[in-house]
Amino acid sequence: MVRRVLRWYGRANWGRVLYALVSGPLAVLGVGYLVVAIVLGAGLSITSLGLPWLAAGVVGARGPATVHRRLLRGLLGVTVPRPHRFRPAPGVLGWVRSGLADTAGWRAALYLFAKFPLAVAAFGISTAFWVYGLISVSFPVWWRLVPASVSYDSRHRPHRASLQMGDFFFNTWPHVFVLAGAGVVLLLAAPWVTRAVLIPERLLAQALLGPTRGAELRETRALAVDDSAAAMRRIERDLHDGAQAQLVAVAMKLGMAKDELTGGDPKVAMALVDTAHRGAKDALAELRSLARGIHPPVLDNGLAPALETLTARSAVPVELCVDLPERPSAAIEAMAYFCAAELLANVAKHSGARRAVVTVTAAQPGWLRLVVRDDGVGGAWPGGGLSGLADRVRTVDGRMDVASPPDGPTVVTVELPVRA
């Protein structure tokens, strides 16, 4: 029982308390931003400065929204996907029109407006329970140190006490211990009250700070197109600079060898043929490497054998566990394989970890969950080098979550549909 009560005051509880304390002042700043950026811009809209000011205010609301999303993730463990990027049209007028039509910016501004009363209420209620609970519990220790003063009850009768609540005066030990008991009740209720008053804020953030379904689909299509175009450019560049150059050299060497055979030195011709042969083998090796980059042959046998080969080559010892009731589609297997490869490469380069664990399980019917965990230094930031991986995961309607507190561990979770 004691252990269960102590669990109420664990790390998650203090994260919620810190969020309530920080969220209140931030909500006040958010309303101040709305007044300066949105209300003032709307008031100036009859002038040439008004609409650009308003557009900048709408787009700028994404910044405070990003801060709130990070606080939610870091202190409450709630991950809200970031909305689509702001993609302005060319030119100044195009930027202004795009800013005024920025759905994510308007939703962020609405969040800042609606958050204000919720955050202030959460700040006040949570602070009241914790502060009054601590004061009441500690009252038996310090009440004698507070100079007693003469106070009057509702009938104008004088009482000498250090603390008064209505007609109740705390001037005797029984009264003091009654107050201490009330403080114990407040402190026992405080974790649950803090959790309850933050529920509306969490629901509001999930409703307004994430991408809308339509915007998410448009962003996913754009990412898929960009990813495919980038892959085609990479393949074209690799073919042009690698295999094609090798084959051109082979053709030139064979032409020179032909000239030597018809009227020159046969030994020189044989040397040229040997050089062309080596060049042809090098070109084949580059083509095979390029083909493996498109679809690794090791995936022909399934995702589990492919990951076994991948983890065996890792510079950091890796424990692998794969438990999938059905085989994913080829595209999802390739996506999961390349995600695991990139995450393990990051573990080897940046984490300083001594070991890592890779698990692949069925998250829910029709979904695959890939988890890469290491015991490194932590501090991985989803918006840094992992943002490209998150974008690729979203092209198949997948999700990626990064939990990486300072000092570790780092846990990256990727969820993918089994069928793309």
Secondary structure as UniProt FT lines:
FT   HELIX           2..7
FT   TURN            8..9
FT   HELIX           11..33
FT   HELIX           34..39
FT   HELIX           40..43
FT   TURN            44..46
FT   TURN            48..49
FT   HELIX           50..60
FT   HELIX           62..71
FT   HELIX           72..76
FT   HELIX           91..100
FT   HELIX           103..142
FT   HELIX           143..145
FT   STRAND          149..152
FT   TURN            154..155
FT   STRAND          158..161
FT   STRAND          164..165
FT   TURN            166..167
FT   STRAND          168..169
FT   HELIX           173..208
FT   HELIX           213..238
FT   HELIX           239..243
FT   HELIX           244..263
FT   HELIX           266..294
FT   HELIX           297..301
FT   HELIX           303..312
FT   STRAND          318..323
FT   HELIX           330..346
FT   HELIX           347..351
FT   STRAND          356..364
FT   TURN            365..366
FT   STRAND          367..374
FT   TURN            382..386
FT   HELIX           387..394
FT   TURN            395..397
FT   STRAND          399..403
FT   TURN            406..407
FT   STRAND          410..417
//
